[in-house]
Amino acid sequence: QSALTQPRSVSGSPGQSVTISCTGTSSDVGGYNYVSWYQQHPGKAPKLMIYDVSKRPSGVPDRFSGSKSGNTASLTISGLQAEDEADYYCCSYAGSYTFPWVFGGGTKLTVL
Amino acid sequence: EVQLVQSGAEVKKPGESLKISCKGSGYSFTSYWIGWVRQMPGKGLEWMGIIYPGDSDTRYSPSFQGQVTISADKSISTAYLQWSSLKASDTAMYYCARQDGGYRYWGQGTLVTVSS
């Protein structure tokens, strides 16, 4: 399994919306509705923001939303805030008994 | 409250062995998969492997198969990640996380430094 493909960086101004893509294959992203997204601030553990493509854990603002089309999943952050500046990672179930999960390479979000 | 508490930072020499731990509390430890994730300095997250403490069913990424061993002791609600012979390239932060509709709960991370 190869890592899922994410853009290295995205940026946006406060109040704007940004979308981060996560491209896999029909064996992972496209084959299952088990894509999750994580936010990681420097020096901190990752935090689950979206699971099962589009579900939000309690406590995650509804500014964060997830979707999927074919082999590409997306995380959209609307109404950007300064505290959203972080690294974001996608993760997908890959269906293999021996290697069931794979992460994306990560995207650095800069709030201008 | 669900918590995963990892063991403290380690400094080791190449060739030494190491076992780090992840203790779960606040939930039924045997009912959820626990995964291990590596983050090398300045790099992204890498999925290493996963264990189901209820029956010790374990899966590994091909990149880590044979390089590390994942185990669990359900009697003390603790999962482990171990190396028999560390390399400098094992220097990284290692996280455990509970798999529950995504990796919902994370340990604080264990920094492993391997240097001669």
Interface residues (C-beta under 8 A of the other chain):
Chain A: Q1 A3 S36 Y38 Q40 A45 P46 K47 L48 I50 Y51 D52 K55 P57 D87 Y89 C91 Y97 T98 F99 P100 W101 V102 F103 G104 G105 G106
Chain B: G35 V37 G44 L45 E46 W47 I50 R59 Y60 S61 P62 Y95 A97 Q99 G101 G102 Y103 R104 W106 G107 Q108 G109
